[in-house]
């Protein structure tokens, strides 16, 4: 009878350990998720900045390239 009780206590103990491990994993995943979220937000703002620079530079390019197109059409 005592051995069965010991086994039962061991099972409870291992279940407790598993629960603690699970909580720890959950905590790690939460931190990882928050980190990824933060990186995504930073990346997003970086992409927006890049897009803004791209659009402003492409506008400048279109202004400078339009005379070239006109001169090409007159050469034809």
Secondary structure, 3 states (H helix, E strand, C coil): CHHHHHHHHHHHHHHHHHHHHHHHHHHHHHHHHHHHHHHHHHHHHHHHHHHHHHHHHHHHHHHHHHHHHHHHHHHC
